[in-house]
Amino acid sequence: MEKKHTCIICKEKKPESDFYPNRSRPQGVHSRCKTCDKRRDRKEYMREYMAKNQKEHPEKWMARKLARANVTKLPCQVCGDDKSEAHHEDYSRPLDVVWLCHKHHFQVERGVIKLETP
């Protein structure tokens, strides 16, 4: 009888032959089934992910939408890089954003650096 594993994406129990081998994992197979692994790389996966995320966090999506439409993009507040992203400290204040490059945005989100508040 073939072993069954549970896919972390679709949560279905499937036979071992439905998973790609992976010797570095204790089970000897990847955590995603072949079907989900293939779907993961498609645009459909991103659409599904974005729709799910939007339903789970509507305040974030509304804040981002309002900021894109109403706030002028500025260079990174830390290093001055022109390629900056909007960072919200509080999603209930959608137009109150800090502009950060990807590197500094990541560091602020992870608590590596703290922003000075005026």
C-alpha positions in Angstrom: 0.0 0.0 0.0 1.4 3.4 -1.0 1.9 6.1 1.6 -0.4 9.1 1.7 0.7 12.7 2.3 -1.3 15.9 2.9 -0.7 18.8 0.5 -0.2 22.0 2.4 -2.0 24.0 -0.3 -5.1 22.0 -1.1 -5.1 20.1 2.2 -6.0 16.8 0.4 -4.5 13.5 1.4 -2.9 12.0 -1.8 -0.7 9.1 -2.6 3.1 9.6 -2.6 3.2 9.3 -6.4 1.3 12.7 -6.6 4.2 14.5 -5.0 7.7 15.3 -6.4 10.5 13.5 -4.5 12.6 15.6 -2.1 15.3 13.8 -0.1 15.9 16.7 2.2 12.5 16.4 3.8 11.7 13.8 6.4 8.8 12.4 4.3 11.0 12.2 1.3 8.5 14.3 -0.9 7.7 18.0 -1.4 5.0 19.5 0.8 2.9 20.5 -2.2 1.3 18.0 -4.5 2.2 18.1 -8.2 -1.1 19.7 -9.2 -0.7 22.6 -6.7 3.0 22.9 -7.4 2.2 23.5 -11.1 -0.7 25.8 -10.4 1.5 27.8 -8.0 3.5 29.2 -10.9 0.6 30.4 -12.9 -1.1 33.8 -12.9 -4.2 32.1 -11.6 -2.5 31.4 -8.4 -1.7 35.1 -7.8 -5.2 36.1 -8.7 -6.6 33.7 -6.1 -4.1 34.7 -3.5 -4.8 38.4 -4.0 -8.6 37.9 -3.9 -8.3 35.9 -0.7 -5.9 38.4 0.9 -8.2 41.3 -0.1 -11.2 39.5 1.6 -9.1 38.8 4.8 -7.6 42.3 5.1 -10.0 44.9 3.5 -8.6 47.8 5.5 -5.1 47.2 4.0 -6.4 47.1 0.5 -8.5 50.2 0.9 -5.5 52.1 2.4 -3.2 51.0 -0.4 -5.8 52.0 -3.1 -6.4 55.4 -1.6 -2.6 56.0 -1.2 -1.9 55.1 -4.8 -4.6 57.5 -6.1 -4.0 60.5 -3.7 -0.4 60.5 -2.5 2.6 61.8 -4.4 5.5 59.2 -4.5 8.7 60.4 -2.8 12.2 58.9 -2.5 13.0 56.6 0.3 13.0 58.4 3.6 16.1 56.5 4.8 18.5 56.4 1.9 16.9 58.6 -0.8 16.4 55.8 -3.4 13.9 56.9 -6.1 12.5 53.3 -6.2 10.3 53.6 -3.2 7.2 51.9 -1.7 4.5 53.3 0.5 4.5 52.1 4.1 1.5 52.5 6.3 2.1 52.6 10.1 -1.7 52.7 10.6 -4.1 51.5 7.9 -6.9 53.6 9.5 -5.0 56.6 8.2 -4.6 55.7 4.5 -3.0 58.9 3.4 -0.4 58.9 6.1 2.4 57.0 4.4 6.2 56.8 4.7 8.1 56.2 1.5 10.8 53.5 1.7 12.9 51.5 -0.7 12.3 47.8 -0.7 15.3 47.0 1.5 14.3 49.6 4.2 10.6 48.7 3.9 11.5 45.0 4.7 13.6 46.1 7.6 10.9 48.3 9.1 8.3 45.6 8.7 10.6 43.1 10.5 11.5 45.5 13.3 15.1 45.7 12.3 15.0 49.5 12.1 12.5 51.9 13.6 11.3 55.1 11.9 11.4 58.4 13.7 8.0 59.9 14.3 7.6 63.7 14.0 
